[in-house]
Amino acid sequence: MLTLIRFASIIGLLCAIDSFADGANAKDAEHGAQIFNMCAACHATDNSNRLGPGLHGIVGRRSGTVSGFRYSRAMKNANITWDERSLDAYIATPQELVPGTTMPFAGIPNSGDRADLIAYLETLK
């Protein structure tokens, strides 16, 4: 009986994980806005510069080009156009995509959270 209960628990857990994985692919901008809270200490959603540059219009913008923001040499020279793919790589591990960047952020390891955050960033137009 105990083995059957364990088996049922494992099946339930696997179904929950599968459901979560499917949801992670949905790109939920509303959830992304919640994820953005960890970015909001340094980044504004408009054109205001804080510790980091304002992120209004980031999708489609070239790296290191926000007027009035003092970028690291690495970011100025990165020559990245921010799109879904480059944002995903940067948000996952900023120092890996742009070695020498001064952004003091370790990254977001969860791909679903990154996808949702990028979906939110795409709304900042």
Rosetta constraint file for C-alpha pairs under 8 A:
AtomPair CA 1 CA 5 HARMONIC 6.37 0.50
AtomPair CA 2 CA 6 HARMONIC 6.24 0.50
AtomPair CA 3 CA 7 HARMONIC 6.06 0.50
AtomPair CA 4 CA 8 HARMONIC 6.12 0.50
AtomPair CA 5 CA 9 HARMONIC 6.14 0.50
AtomPair CA 6 CA 10 HARMONIC 6.16 0.50
AtomPair CA 7 CA 11 HARMONIC 6.20 0.50
AtomPair CA 8 CA 12 HARMONIC 6.11 0.50
AtomPair CA 9 CA 13 HARMONIC 6.12 0.50
AtomPair CA 10 CA 14 HARMONIC 6.13 0.50
AtomPair CA 11 CA 15 HARMONIC 6.19 0.50
AtomPair CA 12 CA 16 HARMONIC 6.23 0.50
AtomPair CA 13 CA 17 HARMONIC 6.18 0.50
AtomPair CA 14 CA 18 HARMONIC 6.10 0.50
AtomPair CA 15 CA 19 HARMONIC 6.05 0.50
AtomPair CA 16 CA 20 HARMONIC 6.08 0.50
AtomPair CA 17 CA 21 HARMONIC 6.10 0.50
AtomPair CA 18 CA 22 HARMONIC 6.25 0.50
AtomPair CA 19 CA 23 HARMONIC 6.25 0.50
AtomPair CA 20 CA 24 HARMONIC 6.10 0.50
AtomPair CA 21 CA 25 HARMONIC 6.69 0.50
AtomPair CA 21 CA 112 HARMONIC 7.69 0.50
AtomPair CA 22 CA 26 HARMONIC 6.94 0.50
AtomPair CA 23 CA 27 HARMONIC 7.81 0.50
AtomPair CA 23 CA 112 HARMONIC 7.92 0.50
AtomPair CA 24 CA 28 HARMONIC 7.93 0.50
AtomPair CA 24 CA 111 HARMONIC 7.55 0.50
AtomPair CA 24 CA 112 HARMONIC 4.22 0.50
AtomPair CA 24 CA 113 HARMONIC 7.19 0.50
AtomPair CA 24 CA 115 HARMONIC 7.51 0.50
AtomPair CA 24 CA 116 HARMONIC 7.70 0.50
AtomPair CA 25 CA 112 HARMONIC 6.30 0.50
AtomPair CA 25 CA 115 HARMONIC 7.40 0.50
AtomPair CA 26 CA 116 HARMONIC 7.96 0.50
AtomPair CA 27 CA 112 HARMONIC 7.33 0.50
AtomPair CA 27 CA 115 HARMONIC 5.44 0.50
AtomPair CA 27 CA 116 HARMONIC 4.58 0.50
AtomPair CA 27 CA 119 HARMONIC 5.84 0.50
AtomPair CA 28 CA 32 HARMONIC 6.18 0.50
AtomPair CA 28 CA 115 HARMONIC 7.77 0.50
AtomPair CA 28 CA 116 HARMONIC 4.85 0.50
AtomPair CA 28 CA 117 HARMONIC 7.97 0.50
AtomPair CA 28 CA 119 HARMONIC 6.53 0.50
AtomPair CA 28 CA 120 HARMONIC 7.62 0.50
AtomPair CA 29 CA 33 HARMONIC 6.18 0.50
AtomPair CA 29 CA 116 HARMONIC 5.26 0.50
AtomPair CA 29 CA 117 HARMONIC 6.53 0.50
AtomPair CA 29 CA 118 HARMONIC 7.62 0.50
AtomPair CA 29 CA 119 HARMONIC 4.78 0.50
AtomPair CA 29 CA 120 HARMONIC 4.22 0.50
AtomPair CA 29 CA 121 HARMONIC 7.98 0.50
AtomPair CA 29 CA 123 HARMONIC 7.87 0.50
AtomPair CA 30 CA 34 HARMONIC 6.85 0.50
AtomPair CA 30 CA 116 HARMONIC 7.67 0.50
AtomPair CA 30 CA 120 HARMONIC 6.84 0.50
AtomPair CA 31 CA 35 HARMONIC 6.39 0.50
AtomPair CA 31 CA 113 HARMONIC 7.90 0.50
AtomPair CA 31 CA 116 HARMONIC 6.09 0.50
AtomPair CA 31 CA 117 HARMONIC 7.36 0.50
AtomPair CA 31 CA 120 HARMONIC 8.00 0.50
AtomPair CA 32 CA 36 HARMONIC 6.04 0.50
AtomPair CA 32 CA 113 HARMONIC 6.81 0.50
AtomPair CA 32 CA 114 HARMONIC 7.75 0.50
AtomPair CA 32 CA 115 HARMONIC 7.73 0.50
AtomPair CA 32 CA 116 HARMONIC 4.26 0.50
AtomPair CA 32 CA 117 HARMONIC 3.80 0.50
AtomPair CA 32 CA 118 HARMONIC 7.01 0.50
AtomPair CA 32 CA 119 HARMONIC 6.58 0.50
AtomPair CA 32 CA 120 HARMONIC 5.09 0.50
AtomPair CA 32 CA 121 HARMONIC 7.95 0.50
AtomPair CA 33 CA 37 HARMONIC 6.90 0.50
AtomPair CA 33 CA 116 HARMONIC 7.98 0.50
AtomPair CA 33 CA 117 HARMONIC 6.56 0.50
AtomPair CA 33 CA 120 HARMONIC 5.77 0.50
AtomPair CA 35 CA 39 HARMONIC 7.75 0.50
AtomPair CA 35 CA 113 HARMONIC 6.93 0.50
AtomPair CA 35 CA 116 HARMONIC 7.81 0.50
AtomPair CA 35 CA 117 HARMONIC 6.10 0.50
AtomPair CA 36 CA 40 HARMONIC 6.17 0.50
AtomPair CA 36 CA 117 HARMONIC 6.36 0.50
AtomPair CA 37 CA 41 HARMONIC 7.50 0.50
AtomPair CA 39 CA 43 HARMONIC 5.85 0.50
AtomPair CA 40 CA 44 HARMONIC 6.07 0.50
AtomPair CA 40 CA 45 HARMONIC 7.98 0.50
AtomPair CA 42 CA 50 HARMONIC 5.65 0.50
AtomPair CA 42 CA 51 HARMONIC 4.83 0.50
AtomPair CA 42 CA 52 HARMONIC 5.12 0.50
AtomPair CA 42 CA 53 HARMONIC 7.91 0.50
AtomPair CA 43 CA 49 HARMONIC 7.02 0.50
AtomPair CA 43 CA 50 HARMONIC 5.96 0.50
AtomPair CA 43 CA 51 HARMONIC 6.83 0.50
AtomPair CA 43 CA 52 HARMONIC 5.13 0.50
AtomPair CA 43 CA 53 HARMONIC 5.95 0.50
AtomPair CA 43 CA 54 HARMONIC 5.49 0.50
AtomPair CA 43 CA 55 HARMONIC 6.60 0.50
AtomPair CA 44 CA 48 HARMONIC 5.95 0.50
AtomPair CA 44 CA 49 HARMONIC 6.78 0.50
AtomPair CA 44 CA 50 HARMONIC 6.93 0.50
AtomPair CA 44 CA 53 HARMONIC 7.30 0.50
AtomPair CA 44 CA 54 HARMONIC 4.76 0.50
AtomPair CA 44 CA 55 HARMONIC 6.12 0.50
AtomPair CA 44 CA 56 HARMONIC 7.72 0.50
AtomPair CA 45 CA 54 HARMONIC 5.89 0.50
AtomPair CA 45 CA 55 HARMONIC 5.15 0.50
AtomPair CA 45 CA 56 HARMONIC 5.25 0.50
AtomPair CA 45 CA 124 HARMONIC 6.64 0.50
AtomPair CA 46 CA 54 HARMONIC 5.56 0.50
AtomPair CA 46 CA 55 HARMONIC 6.14 0.50
AtomPair CA 46 CA 56 HARMONIC 4.61 0.50
AtomPair CA 46 CA 124 HARMONIC 7.56 0.50
AtomPair CA 47 CA 53 HARMONIC 7.61 0.50
AtomPair CA 47 CA 54 HARMONIC 4.58 0.50
AtomPair CA 47 CA 55 HARMONIC 6.59 0.50
AtomPair CA 47 CA 56 HARMONIC 5.56 0.50
AtomPair CA 48 CA 53 HARMONIC 6.97 0.50
AtomPair CA 48 CA 54 HARMONIC 4.92 0.50
AtomPair CA 49 CA 53 HARMONIC 4.51 0.50
AtomPair CA 49 CA 54 HARMONIC 4.88 0.50
AtomPair CA 49 CA 68 HARMONIC 7.65 0.50
AtomPair CA 49 CA 69 HARMONIC 6.42 0.50
AtomPair CA 50 CA 54 HARMONIC 7.10 0.50
AtomPair CA 52 CA 69 HARMONIC 7.67 0.50
AtomPair CA 52 CA 103 HARMONIC 7.67 0.50
AtomPair CA 53 CA 66 HARMONIC 6.63 0.50
AtomPair CA 53 CA 69 HARMONIC 6.01 0.50
AtomPair CA 54 CA 66 HARMONIC 7.68 0.50
AtomPair CA 55 CA 121 HARMONIC 7.49 0.50
AtomPair CA 55 CA 124 HARMONIC 7.25 0.50
AtomPair CA 56 CA 121 HARMONIC 7.84 0.50
AtomPair CA 56 CA 124 HARMONIC 4.96 0.50
AtomPair CA 56 CA 125 HARMONIC 5.86 0.50
AtomPair CA 57 CA 61 HARMONIC 6.80 0.50
AtomPair CA 57 CA 122 HARMONIC 7.67 0.50
AtomPair CA 57 CA 124 HARMONIC 5.65 0.50
AtomPair CA 57 CA 125 HARMONIC 4.86 0.50
AtomPair CA 58 CA 82 HARMONIC 6.49 0.50
AtomPair CA 58 CA 121 HARMONIC 7.15 0.50
AtomPair CA 58 CA 122 HARMONIC 7.69 0.50
AtomPair CA 58 CA 124 HARMONIC 7.55 0.50
AtomPair CA 59 CA 81 HARMONIC 7.88 0.50
AtomPair CA 59 CA 82 HARMONIC 5.21 0.50
AtomPair CA 59 CA 83 HARMONIC 5.35 0.50
AtomPair CA 59 CA 84 HARMONIC 7.64 0.50
AtomPair CA 59 CA 121 HARMONIC 7.09 0.50
AtomPair CA 59 CA 122 HARMONIC 5.99 0.50
AtomPair CA 60 CA 81 HARMONIC 5.88 0.50
AtomPair CA 60 CA 82 HARMONIC 5.25 0.50
AtomPair CA 60 CA 83 HARMONIC 5.82 0.50
AtomPair CA 61 CA 65 HARMONIC 7.69 0.50
AtomPair CA 61 CA 81 HARMONIC 5.58 0.50
AtomPair CA 61 CA 82 HARMONIC 5.62 0.50
AtomPair CA 62 CA 79 HARMONIC 6.48 0.50
AtomPair CA 62 CA 80 HARMONIC 5.56 0.50
AtomPair CA 62 CA 81 HARMONIC 4.27 0.50
AtomPair CA 62 CA 82 HARMONIC 6.12 0.50
AtomPair CA 63 CA 75 HARMONIC 6.36 0.50
AtomPair CA 63 CA 76 HARMONIC 6.58 0.50
AtomPair CA 63 CA 78 HARMONIC 6.67 0.50
AtomPair CA 63 CA 79 HARMONIC 5.89 0.50
AtomPair CA 63 CA 80 HARMONIC 5.22 0.50
AtomPair CA 63 CA 81 HARMONIC 6.11 0.50
AtomPair CA 63 CA 82 HARMONIC 6.82 0.50
AtomPair CA 64 CA 71 HARMONIC 6.01 0.50
AtomPair CA 64 CA 75 HARMONIC 5.39 0.50
AtomPair CA 64 CA 76 HARMONIC 4.45 0.50
AtomPair CA 64 CA 77 HARMONIC 7.59 0.50
AtomPair CA 64 CA 78 HARMONIC 7.74 0.50
AtomPair CA 64 CA 79 HARMONIC 7.80 0.50
AtomPair CA 65 CA 76 HARMONIC 7.37 0.50
AtomPair CA 71 CA 75 HARMONIC 6.17 0.50
AtomPair CA 71 CA 76 HARMONIC 6.20 0.50
AtomPair CA 72 CA 76 HARMONIC 6.30 0.50
AtomPair CA 72 CA 100 HARMONIC 7.55 0.50
AtomPair CA 72 CA 101 HARMONIC 5.96 0.50
AtomPair CA 72 CA 102 HARMONIC 6.11 0.50
AtomPair CA 73 CA 77 HARMONIC 6.11 0.50
AtomPair CA 73 CA 100 HARMONIC 7.84 0.50
AtomPair CA 73 CA 101 HARMONIC 7.74 0.50
AtomPair CA 74 CA 78 HARMONIC 5.94 0.50
AtomPair CA 74 CA 98 HARMONIC 6.46 0.50
AtomPair CA 74 CA 99 HARMONIC 6.71 0.50
AtomPair CA 74 CA 100 HARMONIC 5.39 0.50
AtomPair CA 74 CA 101 HARMONIC 5.52 0.50
AtomPair CA 75 CA 79 HARMONIC 7.68 0.50
AtomPair CA 75 CA 98 HARMONIC 6.61 0.50
AtomPair CA 75 CA 100 HARMONIC 7.82 0.50
AtomPair CA 75 CA 101 HARMONIC 5.89 0.50
AtomPair CA 78 CA 98 HARMONIC 6.60 0.50
AtomPair CA 80 CA 86 HARMONIC 7.36 0.50
AtomPair CA 81 CA 86 HARMONIC 7.38 0.50
AtomPair CA 82 CA 86 HARMONIC 5.62 0.50
AtomPair CA 82 CA 87 HARMONIC 5.80 0.50
AtomPair CA 83 CA 87 HARMONIC 5.83 0.50
AtomPair CA 84 CA 88 HARMONIC 5.99 0.50
AtomPair CA 84 CA 118 HARMONIC 6.61 0.50
AtomPair CA 85 CA 89 HARMONIC 6.35 0.50
AtomPair CA 86 CA 90 HARMONIC 6.09 0.50
AtomPair CA 87 CA 91 HARMONIC 5.85 0.50
AtomPair CA 87 CA 118 HARMONIC 7.05 0.50
AtomPair CA 88 CA 92 HARMONIC 6.03 0.50
AtomPair CA 88 CA 111 HARMONIC 7.96 0.50
AtomPair CA 88 CA 114 HARMONIC 6.20 0.50
AtomPair CA 88 CA 115 HARMONIC 7.10 0.50
AtomPair CA 88 CA 118 HARMONIC 7.34 0.50
AtomPair CA 89 CA 93 HARMONIC 6.39 0.50
AtomPair CA 89 CA 94 HARMONIC 7.35 0.50
AtomPair CA 89 CA 97 HARMONIC 6.52 0.50
AtomPair CA 90 CA 94 HARMONIC 4.41 0.50
AtomPair CA 90 CA 95 HARMONIC 7.74 0.50
AtomPair CA 90 CA 96 HARMONIC 7.58 0.50
AtomPair CA 90 CA 97 HARMONIC 5.62 0.50
AtomPair CA 90 CA 98 HARMONIC 7.53 0.50
AtomPair CA 90 CA 107 HARMONIC 7.72 0.50
AtomPair CA 91 CA 107 HARMONIC 5.29 0.50
AtomPair CA 91 CA 108 HARMONIC 5.99 0.50
AtomPair CA 91 CA 114 HARMONIC 6.82 0.50
AtomPair CA 92 CA 106 HARMONIC 7.95 0.50
AtomPair CA 92 CA 107 HARMONIC 4.69 0.50
AtomPair CA 92 CA 108 HARMONIC 4.90 0.50
AtomPair CA 92 CA 109 HARMONIC 5.55 0.50
AtomPair CA 92 CA 110 HARMONIC 7.90 0.50
AtomPair CA 92 CA 111 HARMONIC 7.83 0.50
AtomPair CA 92 CA 114 HARMONIC 7.31 0.50
AtomPair CA 93 CA 97 HARMONIC 6.62 0.50
AtomPair CA 93 CA 106 HARMONIC 6.32 0.50
AtomPair CA 93 CA 107 HARMONIC 4.85 0.50
AtomPair CA 93 CA 108 HARMONIC 7.29 0.50
AtomPair CA 93 CA 109 HARMONIC 7.96 0.50
AtomPair CA 94 CA 98 HARMONIC 6.04 0.50
AtomPair CA 94 CA 99 HARMONIC 7.69 0.50
AtomPair CA 94 CA 101 HARMONIC 7.31 0.50
AtomPair CA 94 CA 103 HARMONIC 7.42 0.50
AtomPair CA 94 CA 105 HARMONIC 7.16 0.50
AtomPair CA 94 CA 106 HARMONIC 7.01 0.50
AtomPair CA 94 CA 107 HARMONIC 6.30 0.50
AtomPair CA 95 CA 99 HARMONIC 4.78 0.50
AtomPair CA 95 CA 100 HARMONIC 6.52 0.50
AtomPair CA 95 CA 101 HARMONIC 6.12 0.50
AtomPair CA 95 CA 106 HARMONIC 7.87 0.50
AtomPair CA 108 CA 113 HARMONIC 7.36 0.50
AtomPair CA 108 CA 114 HARMONIC 6.57 0.50
AtomPair CA 109 CA 114 HARMONIC 7.85 0.50
AtomPair CA 110 CA 114 HARMONIC 6.38 0.50
AtomPair CA 111 CA 115 HARMONIC 6.10 0.50
AtomPair CA 112 CA 116 HARMONIC 6.18 0.50
AtomPair CA 113 CA 117 HARMONIC 6.07 0.50
AtomPair CA 114 CA 118 HARMONIC 6.09 0.50
AtomPair CA 115 CA 119 HARMONIC 6.15 0.50
AtomPair CA 116 CA 120 HARMONIC 6.29 0.50
AtomPair CA 117 CA 121 HARMONIC 6.19 0.50
AtomPair CA 118 CA 122 HARMONIC 6.13 0.50
AtomPair CA 119 CA 123 HARMONIC 6.88 0.50
AtomPair CA 120 CA 124 HARMONIC 7.14 0.50
